[in-house]
Amino acid sequence: MALLQISEPGQTTAPHQHKLAVGIDLGTTNSLVASVRSGEAQTLADINGDHILPSVVRYAEQGIEVGQAAIEHAVIDPSNTIVSIKRLMGRAATDLKSLRQSSPYEFSISESVVPKIKTRAGDVSAVEVSSEILKSLKTRAIETLGDELVGAVITVPAYFDDAQRQATKDAARLAELNVLRLLNEPTAAAVAYGLDTGQEGVIAIYDLGGGTFDVSILRLKQGVFEVLATGGDSALGGDDFDHAIADWMLQQSGCKKIPTPSLVRLLMREARSAKEQLASVTEVNVKVELDDFAWQGELTRSQMQALIEPLIKKTIMACRRSLRDADVAVEDVLEVVMVGGSTRTLAVREMVGEFFRREPLVSIDPDKVVAIGAALQADVLAGNKPDDEMLLLDVIPLSLGIETMGGLAEKIIYRNTPIPVAKAQDFTTYKDGQTAMAVHVVQGERELVDDCRSLARFDLRGFPPHVAGAARIRVTYQVDADGLLTVSACEENSGVEASVDVKPSYGLTDSEIETMLRDSMDHAEDDMHSRMLREQQVEADRVVEALDAALQVDGDELLSEDEKANIAQARNQLIEAKAGDDSEIIKAAIKQVEDACADYVARRMNSNIRNAMQGHSVEEYAGNEQE
C-alpha cells in the first residue's frame, strides 16, 4: 500500500524537517560542540564518549593531531604542540611580550604583523591552529548528527575586540564552517540559564575559563537578554592559576636553572592536576621528575588559595567596575551564574559568593553551559523555531569615534551600546575650497585621539569645493551582530561616498583594555580641560585664518591705518594666547578680535550687499519675495 504525504498548502512536504546547526564553545583550554536534539540542547561526544576536546594541536611527523592525542605529547614535543592558542588570536607581533605565558614556541616575524609559530609542518598562525580545533569539532558534529551543517554559532569572550572577533571568523572560514553568529560567552550562558529557569531580573555572569575572564551584567525580561555592561581580562584564567602553582613548585625545589620547555609543560600539568584534586580534598602529594630535575612535596588547599587569591581579586575588581557601569547595586543582582572550568575551584566560588552576597548558580555544568546556550541560539538562527521571540542584545566594550580638528576624539557609538547598531553624525569642511576629508576611526574613552587606539583611516575625495562649513558630510558607523565595524562617509550635496571595513590584523593588549577604561575615569577632569583647550585652539585658528583671508581681499580698502593696527594687535594677542594652555584666555582673546573687527565686518557686509544689488532695483527683490 502506497503512503501519501500530506502537507499544508505552501509548506514543505518534508515531515519534521530540522536544519542541523551547532553551538561551539571555542575555549582557551577546552572546546565543546553542542546541538539541539529532540528539543533538548546537549553537548556531543566523540567516539570515546568524551564531550570535552582539549584545545591542543600537535604538528606531528605523520600529520596533525587535535585534542587528547595532542596533549599527550605536550611534554615530549613542546615546540610542535600548541596550547592556549586563543591567547594569540588577533594579536600583533608587538603584543607577544605582554602576554603572560612561558612560551616554548619559536615565533616567525615576517613583514606581516601577524606572528606565526615555527613547527615541523611550517609556520602557522593562531587562526590556522584554531581552524584545526574547529575542523575536529565539525567532524564530530557531522558524524553524530548524520548530515552536513547549515551553520554554527561560535562563542567568544565579551571583551574580544574587533581584531580577535575577525580572527575567530577567519578560523571558521578555514574550517569551512558557516558562522551564523559570534556570540559573547556570558550571553550564551544567560541563554542556557534563562530558558531553563524562566527567571527575570538582573543576573551576573561570572565566566572564568582557562585563559580568559569575563563578567557581564544582564537584564532578563520577557525573553529579552540585554547586556547592561561587560568587563574582564582577555588574558586571565585557570592557566594563570597553574602558572602560580608551577612557579611555587619550582621555588620549593630550590632549582636555580632556567627550566626547559619540557619541564615547564610537566610542571604546568602537575599544577593543574593538583588544582583539580584540591576541589575535593584538602591536600595533595605532588611529584615531578624529568631528566636531572626531581621534587616531591605537599600542597594544601589553603596554600593554593594564598597563591591564587591575588588573581581572583582581579576578577572581583572587574565585577565591581561592571556593576558601576551598569548602574546596578550588588543587592539588585538576582543570581550569579558560574561559567568555565576554573569556577570549580572552591576559592573562586567562595570569594564570588562573598562579593555578591549570595550562593552562585552551578546547576548546569560550568564547562558545558556556554556550548549549550550557543546551540539554543544556533537552533533559532537556523530557522528551526520561527516563532521564537528570544532576543539577544550584546554590547560593544569600548566607544567608537572619529578624529576631529585639533586631535579631538568625537564619540559616535558609546561603550555598552547594544548591538547591532548604526549611528550617523554630520560633519563639515574646515577650509574654503576643500575637496577631500580624511576619516580617522578611533576606539576608546578619552577625549584626545592620542589617548585612544587608532582602528582605521580612509579618505573621502572628489566632492565639489565649497566655502568652509558649506559641505555636509555624513559619517555612518555600523556594528553588526558579531561586533564587527563598518564606517562610511558621504558628501550629501554631491553623493560622493567612501567606506572601510575595520579589520585590523592585531588586537588590544590586556593592559590596554584595562588602562583605557581606568584612564577614562581617572583623567575625566583633565580630559575635559584638554578638550576645551583644543576646541578653543581650533576656533582661534579658524578666526585667524578667516581674518587673514578677509584682510587680503579688502582690508586696505575698508580700514584706516589705526583700525588695521588695532586689529593686528588683537590678532597677535590671540596667536600668543593660543600658544598657552588656558582655554579661558584664548576664548577672551577671540572675543577681543571679534570686538576689534565689528565695524570691519559690518562694512564688509554692506559692501557685499551693494555689489550684489549693483544693476538691480529694490523693487526686483521685493517682487521676487511676493512671488
WOQUI-V28128 format. One record per residue. N is the residue number from 1. PHI is phi in degrees with one decimal (* if undefined). Layout:
N:PHI + N:PHI
//
This chain:
1:* + 2:-80.3 + 3:-101.2 + 4:-93.7 + 5:-98.4 + 6:-109.0 + 7:-140.9 + 8:-68.9 + 9:-56.7 + 10:83.8 + 11:-103.3 + 12:-65.2 + 13:-86.8 + 14:-79.6 + 15:-73.9 + 16:52.9 + 17:-66.4 + 18:-126.7 + 19:-77.8 + 20:-86.5 + 21:-135.9 + 22:-130.2 + 23:-109.1 + 24:-122.0 + 25:-96.8 + 26:-88.7 + 27:-96.0 + 28:-69.1 + 29:-96.8 + 30:-133.4 + 31:-130.3 + 32:-141.5 + 33:-128.8 + 34:-137.3 + 35:-151.5 + 36:-87.8 + 37:-126.6 + 38:54.6 + 39:81.6 + 40:-124.2 + 41:-79.9 + 42:-147.0 + 43:-75.4 + 44:-102.5 + 45:-97.5 + 46:-85.6 + 47:-66.5 + 48:-91.6 + 49:86.4 + 50:-87.8 + 51:-84.7 + 52:-89.4 + 53:-107.1 + 54:-56.3 + 55:-80.5 + 56:-130.1 + 57:-127.1 + 58:-117.5 + 59:-95.7 + 60:-90.3 + 61:-64.0 + 62:-90.1 + 63:147.7 + 64:-105.6 + 65:-110.7 + 66:-129.7 + 67:88.2 + 68:-62.8 + 69:-62.3 + 70:-78.2 + 71:-66.4 + 72:-67.0 + 73:-105.2 + 74:-61.5 + 75:-80.6 + 76:-85.5 + 77:-136.8 + 78:-66.5 + 79:-74.1 + 80:-109.6 + 81:-109.9 + 82:-96.4 + 83:-119.1 + 84:49.5 + 85:-65.3 + 86:-59.0 + 87:-69.0 + 88:-100.1 + 89:-64.0 + 90:72.0 + 91:-92.4 + 92:-97.6 + 93:-58.3 + 94:-70.5 + 95:-84.8 + 96:-61.2 + 97:-65.5 + 98:-82.8 + 99:-81.2 + 100:-87.5 + 101:-154.6 + 102:-77.3 + 103:-83.6 + 104:-87.8 + 105:-85.2 + 106:-107.1 + 107:-95.8 + 108:-107.3 + 109:-106.9 + 110:-101.7 + 111:-64.6 + 112:-71.1 + 113:-80.1 + 114:-84.1 + 115:-73.7 + 116:-126.1 + 117:-96.3 + 118:-79.1 + 119:-132.4 + 120:-66.9 + 121:-93.2 + 122:111.7 + 123:-78.3 + 124:-127.8 + 125:-92.6 + 126:-61.0 + 127:-63.3 + 128:-66.9 + 129:-63.7 + 130:-62.4 + 131:-64.6 + 132:-67.0 + 133:-64.6 + 134:-65.3 + 135:-61.1 + 136:-63.4 + 137:-67.1 + 138:-63.3 + 139:-61.4 + 140:-58.9 + 141:-65.3 + 142:-64.7 + 143:-66.8 + 144:-76.6 + 145:-85.5 + 146:86.7 + 147:-159.8 + 148:-69.2 + 149:-96.7 + 150:-82.7 + 151:166.5 + 152:-142.5 + 153:-98.0 + 154:-110.7 + 155:-91.0 + 156:-137.4 + 157:-59.1 + 158:-59.6 + 159:-90.5 + 160:-62.0 + 161:-87.4 + 162:-58.5 + 163:-65.7 + 164:-69.9 + 165:-67.9 + 166:-64.8 + 167:-62.0 + 168:-64.7 + 169:-65.6 + 170:-64.8 + 171:-62.2 + 172:-64.8 + 173:-63.7 + 174:-63.3 + 175:-83.6 + 176:57.9 + 177:-108.4 + 178:-81.6 + 179:-85.3 + 180:-71.4 + 181:-173.1 + 182:-89.8 + 183:-124.0 + 184:-60.3 + 185:-57.0 + 186:-62.6 + 187:-67.3 + 188:-60.7 + 189:-64.3 + 190:-64.5 + 191:-61.1 + 192:-62.8 + 193:-74.2 + 194:-64.3 + 195:-74.7 + 196:-70.7 + 197:-103.9 + 198:70.0 + 199:-75.7 + 200:-125.4 + 201:136.9 + 202:-87.5 + 203:-129.5 + 204:-101.4 + 205:-106.8 + 206:-103.5 + 207:-117.8 + 208:-118.8 + 209:-97.0 + 210:-71.1 + 211:-131.8 + 212:-134.1 + 213:-127.5 + 214:-133.4 + 215:-129.8 + 216:-130.3 + 217:-105.6 + 218:-119.4 + 219:-114.3 + 220:-104.5 + 221:-153.7 + 222:49.1 + 223:80.3 + 224:-102.5 + 225:-103.2 + 226:-109.4 + 227:-82.7 + 228:-80.0 + 229:-163.5 + 230:-131.0 + 231:-159.6 + 232:143.0 + 233:-148.9 + 234:-78.8 + 235:-140.0 + 236:-144.2 + 237:-173.3 + 238:-60.0 + 239:-57.1 + 240:-71.1 + 241:-59.7 + 242:-62.7 + 243:-60.4 + 244:-62.4 + 245:-69.7 + 246:-63.1 + 247:-61.6 + 248:-64.2 + 249:-60.1 + 250:-63.2 + 251:-64.5 + 252:-64.2 + 253:-72.4 + 254:77.4 + 255:-68.4 + 256:-100.7 + 257:-80.6 + 258:-71.8 + 259:-64.0 + 260:-73.5 + 261:-54.7 + 262:-66.2 + 263:-66.7 + 264:-59.3 + 265:-63.3 + 266:-66.6 + 267:-60.8 + 268:-63.3 + 269:-65.4 + 270:-69.9 + 271:-62.9 + 272:-64.8 + 273:-62.1 + 274:-64.1 + 275:-60.4 + 276:-67.0 + 277:-66.7 + 278:-72.0 + 279:-73.7 + 280:-124.3 + 281:-126.5 + 282:-93.6 + 283:-154.6 + 284:-135.2 + 285:-91.3 + 286:-120.4 + 287:-133.9 + 288:-127.3 + 289:-135.8 + 290:-160.4 + 291:53.1 + 292:-94.3 + 293:-102.6 + 294:-148.6 + 295:-151.1 + 296:-139.4 + 297:-168.4 + 298:-114.1 + 299:-125.6 + 300:-96.0 + 301:-61.0 + 302:-67.5 + 303:-64.2 + 304:-62.3 + 305:-61.2 + 306:-64.6 + 307:-70.9 + 308:-98.9 + 309:-56.7 + 310:-58.2 + 311:-70.8 + 312:-64.9 + 313:-61.5 + 314:-61.1 + 315:-68.8 + 316:-66.2 + 317:-61.1 + 318:-64.9 + 319:-61.9 + 320:-62.6 + 321:-64.9 + 322:-67.2 + 323:-62.3 + 324:-65.0 + 325:-62.0 + 326:-82.3 + 327:57.5 + 328:-125.3 + 329:-86.3 + 330:-55.2 + 331:-69.2 + 332:-82.1 + 333:-76.9 + 334:-76.0 + 335:-142.6 + 336:-120.3 + 337:-97.0 + 338:-95.8 + 339:-130.8 + 340:97.8 + 341:-58.9 + 342:-69.8 + 343:-77.4 + 344:-72.3 + 345:-63.2 + 346:-61.8 + 347:-61.0 + 348:-65.5 + 349:-61.8 + 350:-66.1 + 351:-69.7 + 352:-67.3 + 353:-62.2 + 354:-65.2 + 355:-69.0 + 356:-85.3 + 357:61.2 + 358:-163.2 + 359:-71.2 + 360:-70.5 + 361:-81.9 + 362:-137.4 + 363:-70.7 + 364:-99.4 + 365:-49.0 + 366:-62.5 + 367:-76.7 + 368:-103.3 + 369:-61.9 + 370:-68.5 + 371:-63.8 + 372:-64.2 + 373:-62.6 + 374:-64.3 + 375:-65.3 + 376:-62.5 + 377:-69.5 + 378:-62.6 + 379:-62.0 + 380:-68.7 + 381:-67.8 + 382:-75.5 + 383:93.8 + 384:-79.2 + 385:-131.3 + 386:-62.2 + 387:-94.7 + 388:-69.9 + 389:-101.2 + 390:-62.6 + 391:-127.4 + 392:-112.2 + 393:-119.5 + 394:-81.0 + 395:-130.9 + 396:-86.9 + 397:-79.3 + 398:-135.2 + 399:-63.6 + 400:-114.1 + 401:-147.0 + 402:-137.8 + 403:-79.7 + 404:-115.7 + 405:-55.0 + 406:88.4 + 407:72.9 + 408:-88.7 + 409:-100.5 + 410:-94.6 + 411:-73.1 + 412:-108.5 + 413:-122.0 + 414:-83.9 + 415:-58.9 + 416:69.0 + 417:-78.8 + 418:-60.3 + 419:-117.8 + 420:-70.2 + 421:-152.2 + 422:-136.7 + 423:-136.4 + 424:-125.0 + 425:-144.1 + 426:-94.0 + 427:-129.4 + 428:-140.6 + 429:-84.0 + 430:-100.2 + 431:-120.6 + 432:-63.1 + 433:75.8 + 434:-67.6 + 435:-120.4 + 436:-148.0 + 437:-143.6 + 438:-89.1 + 439:-108.6 + 440:-116.3 + 441:-89.7 + 442:-128.4 + 443:-135.1 + 444:148.2 + 445:-106.9 + 446:-82.7 + 447:-86.2 + 448:-107.2 + 449:-58.5 + 450:-59.9 + 451:-96.0 + 452:-109.7 + 453:-101.4 + 454:-78.5 + 455:-103.6 + 456:-165.8 + 457:-136.4 + 458:-155.0 + 459:-112.2 + 460:-103.0 + 461:-123.1 + 462:91.3 + 463:-87.9 + 464:-61.5 + 465:-71.2 + 466:-134.6 + 467:-68.4 + 468:-54.4 + 469:90.7 + 470:-88.2 + 471:-69.6 + 472:-121.3 + 473:-112.1 + 474:-98.4 + 475:-106.0 + 476:-117.0 + 477:-107.5 + 478:-125.0 + 479:-113.3 + 480:-83.7 + 481:-64.8 + 482:-90.0 + 483:84.6 + 484:-96.0 + 485:-106.9 + 486:-125.3 + 487:-120.9 + 488:-131.5 + 489:-134.0 + 490:-142.0 + 491:-86.4 + 492:-74.3 + 493:-70.3 + 494:-106.1 + 495:83.7 + 496:-67.0 + 497:-129.3 + 498:-156.1 + 499:-153.1 + 500:-149.5 + 501:-88.9 + 502:-79.9 + 503:-130.8 + 504:-65.5 + 505:-97.0 + 506:-146.1 + 507:-119.5 + 508:-68.7 + 509:-74.0 + 510:-60.7 + 511:-66.8 + 512:-65.0 + 513:-59.0 + 514:-63.7 + 515:-66.7 + 516:-60.3 + 517:-75.5 + 518:-65.8 + 519:-65.3 + 520:-62.2 + 521:-87.2 + 522:-64.9 + 523:-110.3 + 524:-56.5 + 525:-68.5 + 526:-61.1 + 527:-61.8 + 528:-62.9 + 529:-66.5 + 530:-63.5 + 531:-64.3 + 532:-60.6 + 533:-63.7 + 534:-62.1 + 535:-61.8 + 536:-69.5 + 537:-66.4 + 538:-64.1 + 539:-64.2 + 540:-62.0 + 541:-59.8 + 542:-63.2 + 543:-63.1 + 544:-63.8 + 545:-64.5 + 546:-66.4 + 547:-64.8 + 548:-61.7 + 549:-64.6 + 550:-67.2 + 551:-61.2 + 552:-67.1 + 553:-78.5 + 554:-143.4 + 555:-61.4 + 556:-65.7 + 557:-77.2 + 558:-103.7 + 559:-120.7 + 560:-80.9 + 561:-65.3 + 562:-65.7 + 563:-64.9 + 564:-63.4 + 565:-65.2 + 566:-63.8 + 567:-65.3 + 568:-62.4 + 569:-64.9 + 570:-64.1 + 571:-63.3 + 572:-65.2 + 573:-66.6 + 574:-66.8 + 575:-61.6 + 576:-66.0 + 577:-65.8 + 578:-62.1 + 579:-72.7 + 580:-86.0 + 581:-125.6 + 582:-116.3 + 583:-65.4 + 584:-68.5 + 585:-65.0 + 586:-64.7 + 587:-60.8 + 588:-66.2 + 589:-67.2 + 590:-63.3 + 591:-61.5 + 592:-64.6 + 593:-64.6 + 594:-62.1 + 595:-65.8 + 596:-65.1 + 597:-98.1 + 598:-57.1 + 599:-65.9 + 600:-62.8 + 601:-63.3 + 602:-63.8 + 603:-63.7 + 604:-63.4 + 605:-64.4 + 606:-62.9 + 607:-64.0 + 608:-66.1 + 609:-65.3 + 610:-61.9 + 611:-64.7 + 612:-67.6 + 613:-90.9 + 614:-60.3 + 615:87.6 + 616:-124.0 + 617:-111.9 + 618:-61.3 + 619:-61.8 + 620:-61.7 + 621:-68.3 + 622:-64.3 + 623:-64.7 + 624:-63.7 + 625:-64.5 + 626:-65.6 + 627:-62.2
//
